[in-house]
Amino acid sequence: MKQDMDGTAKSFWQSAGYVSWFTADTASAVGAALRALAISLLGYAVSGSTVAAGWLGTSSMIAQQVASVFGGTFVDRHDRKRLIVANAVVGVLAWGAVAVLLLCGALSFPVLLLIAVLASGINGFLGSATDAMLRSIIDIRYYPKARSLNEGRDATIAMAGNPIGGFLYSIAPWLPFLASACMYAVGGVAATGIREYGSDGGHIGETDGDAAKGGFCHDFLEGWSWSLHRKTLVIVLIVAALVNFGVNGIQYAIQLHLVSCGTNATLIGFISGGISLTMLVGSLLAGKLSDKVPVGPTVCLAYLFICLCALPMALTDNYWVMLVANSFVGLPFPLINAMLLGFIFAKSPTSMQGRITVTLTVPAQVLSMFCSAVAGTLLPVFGFHGAVLVFLAVLVASAVLVICSRSIRSIPKAAQWEHTMLR
């Protein structure tokens, strides 16, 4: 890859196809951010129940995760660029349909549930194509930096997207869905210009064989076997599942609690906007530190920090305390993702990127599928404080596992990855 005197960032933009990839991924992220809050608000509006609204999110997550189990193998066996385009087309049709039905006054909760589940399932099946293609576009040695850039981009989008989505919803419920459909259209058009870098970039990763050429079942099992036979990766998956459940559970508890209290939609949007702001700050820190500090000790400190930030929300439901405490929970995530996932993908074969993406995301999200339903169920029974305590206990368990894992604590900084095995 061509290296410029003024840094690594320019090399990303000079890579063949990276601008198109980044534009497509950004547009899709904007589309998802604009509708994320609107879905919860609309689910509650058409059902009048926090339980039903909670199960709307859970049903969508279940569909997405079940489909993604097989989607990674499918992505590795087919043209990833075409799959990115196809996924964008589905986004246009699904959320455009929601906007049209709302305009016509014909949207019911069962119809909304059906569309959300179908769209989420297809996204789960095809969505890993975007991340799987990144290694074919840039040199994997710069993956931590590229990941930091993506984290900052995503944080910026979420920071603006959720409040904007809430604001659009307060004007007219169909507006955020129409805007989301338009952004998916932009993403689909941009994806047609993606071109691969043309280099394996495998100075760090393990030796690659041919791309997935065997039978579907063989390729499917190969991806899971590769991941599950590495002790460090298994521990990472368990820890990720716990921390995702805890953090996402708190997010849903806050959101549903505020919705049931009749809080303004824009103020609810600021909750996710706040955590996105700190993630943006975290991504800037990750860009500076991700390849300079040892991964293991940094990740251990990050998990302890998450637990400490979540603690105040178990003691009070004051809006401003929730806003500040919840916001700081997001600060260390970009650094964790850039360093820990950077190491894992750097040690993964290029031809298995789709499958490795799935073996990472599916177990990590398996508990989170139920966050919305669990939060919606806990709130009427234990109240907001009790619900947060349940999720905080899970966060503490994840921190204990990380600190007690020697294989995670011993992961070095990026400069030493070439000589470090993923055990």
URQUI-V390047 format. One record per residue. RES is the residue in one letter. PHI is phi in whole degrees, 0 to 359 (* if undefined). D_LAST is the distance of its C-alpha to the last C-alpha in Angstrom with 2 decimals. Layout:
# URQUI-V390047
res->RES phi->PHI d_last->D_LAST
res->RES phi->PHI d_last->D_LAST
This chain:
# URQUI-V390047
res->M phi->* d_last->28.68
res->K phi->290 d_last->31.84
res->Q phi->249 d_last->31.46
res->D phi->261 d_last->34.37
res->M phi->295 d_last->35.76
res->D phi->264 d_last->35.64
res->G phi->125 d_last->31.96
res->T phi->283 d_last->29.08
res->A phi->305 d_last->30.62
res->K phi->296 d_last->33.33
res->S phi->297 d_last->30.97
res->F phi->296 d_last->29.75
res->W phi->289 d_last->33.38
res->Q phi->272 d_last->34.23
res->S phi->287 d_last->31.54
res->A phi->299 d_last->33.16
res->G phi->88 d_last->33.04
res->Y phi->292 d_last->31.27
res->V phi->300 d_last->34.50
res->S phi->295 d_last->35.06
res->W phi->298 d_last->31.51
res->F phi->297 d_last->31.75
res->T phi->295 d_last->35.25
res->A phi->297 d_last->34.35
res->D phi->293 d_last->31.36
res->T phi->294 d_last->33.54
res->A phi->299 d_last->36.48
res->S phi->295 d_last->34.44
res->A phi->295 d_last->33.00
res->V phi->297 d_last->36.59
res->G phi->301 d_last->37.77
res->A phi->292 d_last->35.24
res->A phi->293 d_last->36.09
res->L phi->294 d_last->39.81
res->R phi->261 d_last->39.71
res->A phi->302 d_last->37.06
res->L phi->290 d_last->39.53
res->A phi->299 d_last->42.42
res->I phi->298 d_last->40.84
res->S phi->296 d_last->40.75
res->L phi->297 d_last->44.25
res->L phi->291 d_last->45.61
res->G phi->300 d_last->44.07
res->Y phi->290 d_last->45.82
res->A phi->295 d_last->49.00
res->V phi->273 d_last->49.47
res->S phi->249 d_last->48.48
res->G phi->73 d_last->49.60
res->S phi->222 d_last->46.80
res->T phi->292 d_last->43.60
res->V phi->295 d_last->42.24
res->A phi->296 d_last->43.00
res->A phi->297 d_last->41.65
res->G phi->294 d_last->38.44
res->W phi->288 d_last->38.07
res->L phi->298 d_last->38.70
res->G phi->294 d_last->35.48
res->T phi->294 d_last->33.57
res->S phi->298 d_last->34.96
res->S phi->295 d_last->33.97
res->M phi->294 d_last->30.39
res->I phi->298 d_last->30.18
res->A phi->299 d_last->31.60
res->Q phi->294 d_last->29.23
res->Q phi->288 d_last->26.04
res->V phi->297 d_last->27.26
res->A phi->293 d_last->28.22
res->S phi->290 d_last->25.01
res->V phi->305 d_last->23.07
res->F phi->263 d_last->24.87
res->G phi->295 d_last->25.56
res->G phi->299 d_last->22.25
res->T phi->294 d_last->22.85
res->F phi->300 d_last->26.48
res->V phi->297 d_last->25.67
res->D phi->289 d_last->23.58
res->R phi->257 d_last->26.58
res->H phi->225 d_last->29.37
res->D phi->297 d_last->30.72
res->R phi->293 d_last->28.85
res->K phi->296 d_last->31.85
res->R phi->297 d_last->34.21
res->L phi->291 d_last->32.04
res->I phi->298 d_last->32.03
res->V phi->297 d_last->35.82
res->A phi->299 d_last->36.20
res->N phi->295 d_last->34.29
res->A phi->294 d_last->36.60
res->V phi->299 d_last->39.64
res->V phi->298 d_last->38.70
res->G phi->299 d_last->38.43
res->V phi->298 d_last->41.90
res->L phi->292 d_last->43.45
res->A phi->293 d_last->41.95
res->W phi->279 d_last->42.63
res->G phi->294 d_last->45.81
res->A phi->295 d_last->47.03
res->V phi->299 d_last->46.44
res->A phi->298 d_last->48.48
res->V phi->295 d_last->51.27
res->L phi->296 d_last->51.45
res->L phi->293 d_last->51.71
res->L phi->299 d_last->54.45
res->C phi->273 d_last->56.31
res->G phi->68 d_last->55.84
res->A phi->246 d_last->54.35
res->L phi->269 d_last->50.86
res->S phi->246 d_last->50.22
res->F phi->298 d_last->47.16
res->P phi->301 d_last->46.41
res->V phi->293 d_last->46.62
res->L phi->299 d_last->44.37
res->L phi->299 d_last->41.84
res->L phi->297 d_last->42.02
res->I phi->296 d_last->41.56
res->A phi->297 d_last->38.68
res->V phi->292 d_last->36.83
res->L phi->296 d_last->37.49
res->A phi->297 d_last->36.53
res->S phi->292 d_last->33.30
res->G phi->297 d_last->32.43
res->I phi->294 d_last->33.08
res->N phi->296 d_last->31.16
res->G phi->295 d_last->28.14
res->F phi->287 d_last->28.53
res->L phi->251 d_last->29.06
res->G phi->297 d_last->27.74
res->S phi->289 d_last->24.20
res->A phi->299 d_last->26.00
res->T phi->294 d_last->26.56
res->D phi->295 d_last->23.02
res->A phi->297 d_last->21.89
res->M phi->276 d_last->24.60
res->L phi->301 d_last->23.76
res->R phi->294 d_last->21.33
res->S phi->279 d_last->24.21
res->I phi->254 d_last->26.57
res->I phi->235 d_last->24.98
res->D phi->292 d_last->22.85
res->I phi->297 d_last->19.24
res->R phi->298 d_last->19.42
res->Y phi->258 d_last->21.79
res->Y phi->300 d_last->19.84
res->P phi->302 d_last->19.73
res->K phi->294 d_last->23.49
res->A phi->295 d_last->24.19
res->R phi->295 d_last->22.37
res->S phi->298 d_last->24.46
res->L phi->298 d_last->27.53
res->N phi->295 d_last->26.89
res->E phi->298 d_last->26.33
res->G phi->296 d_last->29.62
res->R phi->299 d_last->31.35
res->D phi->296 d_last->30.32
res->A phi->295 d_last->31.37
res->T phi->297 d_last->34.66
res->I phi->297 d_last->35.34
res->A phi->295 d_last->34.62
res->M phi->299 d_last->36.68
res->A phi->271 d_last->39.63
res->G phi->294 d_last->39.04
res->N phi->291 d_last->39.21
res->P phi->298 d_last->42.38
res->I phi->294 d_last->43.91
res->G phi->299 d_last->43.05
res->G phi->295 d_last->44.69
res->F phi->294 d_last->47.64
res->L phi->298 d_last->48.10
res->Y phi->296 d_last->47.97
res->S phi->292 d_last->50.66
res->I phi->282 d_last->52.85
res->A phi->201 d_last->52.35
res->P phi->302 d_last->49.60
res->W phi->276 d_last->49.31
res->L phi->299 d_last->48.73
res->P phi->297 d_last->44.97
res->F phi->285 d_last->44.34
res->L phi->295 d_last->46.55
res->A phi->297 d_last->44.82
res->S phi->298 d_last->41.42
res->A phi->299 d_last->42.68
res->C phi->296 d_last->43.99
res->M phi->292 d_last->40.69
res->Y phi->296 d_last->38.91
res->A phi->296 d_last->41.66
res->V phi->299 d_last->40.96
res->G phi->298 d_last->37.27
res->G phi->296 d_last->38.13
res->V phi->294 d_last->40.55
res->A phi->297 d_last->38.18
res->A phi->296 d_last->35.42
res->T phi->294 d_last->37.79
res->G phi->263 d_last->37.47
res->I phi->290 d_last->33.70
res->R phi->230 d_last->32.86
res->E phi->280 d_last->29.55
res->Y phi->294 d_last->28.69
res->G phi->89 d_last->28.53
res->S phi->227 d_last->25.63
res->D phi->292 d_last->22.04
res->G phi->61 d_last->21.04
res->G phi->270 d_last->18.03
res->H phi->294 d_last->17.99
res->I phi->250 d_last->14.63
res->G phi->290 d_last->13.20
res->E phi->288 d_last->12.17
res->T phi->297 d_last->15.31
res->D phi->263 d_last->17.36
res->G phi->265 d_last->19.68
res->D phi->292 d_last->22.88
res->A phi->299 d_last->23.10
res->A phi->307 d_last->23.13
res->K phi->236 d_last->25.97
res->G phi->282 d_last->25.60
res->G phi->292 d_last->27.12
res->F phi->302 d_last->26.28
res->C phi->296 d_last->24.84
res->H phi->299 d_last->22.67
res->D phi->294 d_last->21.29
res->F phi->299 d_last->20.96
res->L phi->291 d_last->18.96
res->E phi->298 d_last->16.77
res->G phi->296 d_last->15.60
res->W phi->291 d_last->14.92
res->S phi->296 d_last->13.27
res->W phi->300 d_last->10.76
res->S phi->285 d_last->9.92
res->L phi->284 d_last->10.42
res->H phi->266 d_last->8.23
res->R phi->242 d_last->4.97
res->K phi->303 d_last->5.75
res->T phi->300 d_last->5.77
res->L phi->294 d_last->7.69
res->V phi->297 d_last->9.82
res->I phi->296 d_last->10.82
res->V phi->300 d_last->11.68
res->L phi->296 d_last->13.74
res->I phi->295 d_last->15.57
res->V phi->297 d_last->16.39
res->A phi->297 d_last->17.52
res->A phi->298 d_last->19.67
res->L phi->290 d_last->21.34
res->V phi->292 d_last->22.07
res->N phi->295 d_last->23.35
res->F phi->297 d_last->25.56
res->G phi->295 d_last->26.91
res->V phi->291 d_last->27.67
res->N phi->295 d_last->29.02
res->G phi->297 d_last->30.98
res->I phi->296 d_last->32.68
res->Q phi->299 d_last->33.50
res->Y phi->294 d_last->35.16
res->A phi->298 d_last->36.93
res->I phi->297 d_last->38.42
res->Q phi->298 d_last->39.38
res->L phi->291 d_last->41.02
res->H phi->298 d_last->42.68
res->L phi->291 d_last->44.24
res->V phi->298 d_last->45.28
res->S phi->292 d_last->47.00
res->C phi->273 d_last->48.76
res->G phi->77 d_last->50.18
res->T phi->293 d_last->48.48
res->N phi->304 d_last->49.16
res->A phi->299 d_last->46.62
res->T phi->294 d_last->46.28
res->L phi->295 d_last->45.47
res->I phi->296 d_last->42.80
res->G phi->298 d_last->41.37
res->F phi->293 d_last->41.20
res->I phi->298 d_last->38.69
res->S phi->288 d_last->36.03
res->G phi->295 d_last->37.53
res->G phi->294 d_last->36.93
res->I phi->292 d_last->33.22
res->S phi->291 d_last->33.02
res->L phi->298 d_last->34.89
res->T phi->291 d_last->32.46
res->M phi->292 d_last->29.55
res->L phi->295 d_last->31.49
res->V phi->298 d_last->31.76
res->G phi->298 d_last->28.06
res->S phi->291 d_last->27.33
res->L phi->294 d_last->29.62
res->L phi->296 d_last->27.75
res->A phi->297 d_last->24.43
res->G phi->298 d_last->26.10
res->K phi->275 d_last->27.04
res->L phi->252 d_last->24.00
res->S phi->302 d_last->20.87
res->D phi->251 d_last->20.35
res->K phi->242 d_last->21.98
res->V phi->243 d_last->20.38
res->P phi->295 d_last->16.97
res->V phi->294 d_last->15.02
res->G phi->305 d_last->14.01
res->P phi->300 d_last->17.59
res->T phi->296 d_last->19.24
res->V phi->294 d_last->17.55
res->C phi->299 d_last->18.50
res->L phi->296 d_last->22.04
res->A phi->296 d_last->22.23
res->Y phi->292 d_last->21.67
res->L phi->295 d_last->24.34
res->F phi->299 d_last->26.63
res->I phi->299 d_last->26.46
res->C phi->296 d_last->27.62
res->L phi->296 d_last->30.43
res->C phi->289 d_last->31.68
res->A phi->282 d_last->31.89
res->L phi->303 d_last->33.89
res->P phi->302 d_last->37.32
res->M phi->288 d_last->37.34
res->A phi->277 d_last->37.41
res->L phi->252 d_last->40.59
res->T phi->209 d_last->42.67
res->D phi->248 d_last->43.21
res->N phi->299 d_last->45.07
res->Y phi->303 d_last->44.33
res->W phi->288 d_last->43.87
res->V phi->294 d_last->41.57
res->M phi->300 d_last->39.44
res->L phi->300 d_last->39.49
res->V phi->289 d_last->38.38
res->A phi->297 d_last->35.80
res->N phi->296 d_last->34.23
res->S phi->297 d_last->34.21
res->F phi->290 d_last->32.22
res->V phi->301 d_last->29.50
res->G phi->279 d_last->28.51
res->L phi->304 d_last->28.33
res->P phi->276 d_last->24.63
res->F phi->297 d_last->23.23
res->P phi->300 d_last->23.49
res->L phi->292 d_last->21.57
res->I phi->298 d_last->18.75
res->N phi->294 d_last->18.69
res->A phi->296 d_last->19.09
res->M phi->275 d_last->16.34
res->L phi->287 d_last->13.59
res->L phi->290 d_last->14.42
res->G phi->301 d_last->15.16
res->F phi->297 d_last->11.70
res->I phi->295 d_last->10.34
res->F phi->292 d_last->13.37
res->A phi->295 d_last->13.25
res->K phi->263 d_last->10.09
res->S phi->257 d_last->11.74
res->P phi->298 d_last->14.56
res->T phi->301 d_last->18.02
res->S phi->290 d_last->19.50
res->M phi->246 d_last->17.24
res->Q phi->300 d_last->17.81
res->G phi->297 d_last->20.23
res->R phi->290 d_last->18.14
res->I phi->294 d_last->15.03
res->T phi->303 d_last->17.63
res->V phi->290 d_last->18.93
res->T phi->293 d_last->15.82
res->L phi->276 d_last->15.31
res->T phi->282 d_last->19.02
res->V phi->296 d_last->20.31
res->P phi->298 d_last->18.35
res->A phi->293 d_last->18.74
res->Q phi->255 d_last->22.46
res->V phi->298 d_last->23.18
res->L phi->282 d_last->24.81
res->S phi->295 d_last->26.39
res->M phi->303 d_last->28.43
res->F phi->258 d_last->30.59
res->C phi->302 d_last->30.95
res->S phi->300 d_last->34.27
res->A phi->293 d_last->35.75
res->V phi->297 d_last->34.56
res->A phi->298 d_last->35.97
res->G phi->296 d_last->39.16
res->T phi->277 d_last->39.59
res->L phi->291 d_last->38.86
res->L phi->303 d_last->41.27
res->P phi->292 d_last->44.49
res->V phi->270 d_last->43.54
res->F phi->252 d_last->42.03
res->G phi->79 d_last->42.99
res->F phi->295 d_last->40.95
res->H phi->298 d_last->40.01
res->G phi->296 d_last->38.85
res->A phi->298 d_last->36.72
res->V phi->295 d_last->34.99
res->L phi->300 d_last->34.42
res->V phi->299 d_last->32.56
res->F phi->289 d_last->30.19
res->L phi->295 d_last->29.89
res->A phi->300 d_last->28.79
res->V phi->293 d_last->25.86
res->L phi->297 d_last->24.95
res->V phi->298 d_last->25.10
res->A phi->299 d_last->22.77
res->S phi->294 d_last->20.10
res->A phi->295 d_last->20.62
res->V phi->298 d_last->20.37
res->L phi->297 d_last->16.97
res->V phi->297 d_last->15.60
res->I phi->295 d_last->17.36
res->C phi->276 d_last->16.27
res->S phi->269 d_last->12.47
res->R phi->295 d_last->11.39
res->S phi->294 d_last->7.84
res->I phi->280 d_last->10.02
res->R phi->300 d_last->12.80
res->S phi->269 d_last->11.14
res->I phi->293 d_last->10.39
res->P phi->275 d_last->13.28
res->K phi->286 d_last->16.07
res->A phi->301 d_last->16.22
res->A phi->298 d_last->17.89
res->Q phi->256 d_last->14.90
res->W phi->297 d_last->12.38
res->E phi->301 d_last->13.55
res->H phi->253 d_last->12.30
res->T phi->245 d_last->8.93
res->M phi->268 d_last->5.71
res->L phi->272 d_last->3.78
res->R phi->272 d_last->0.00
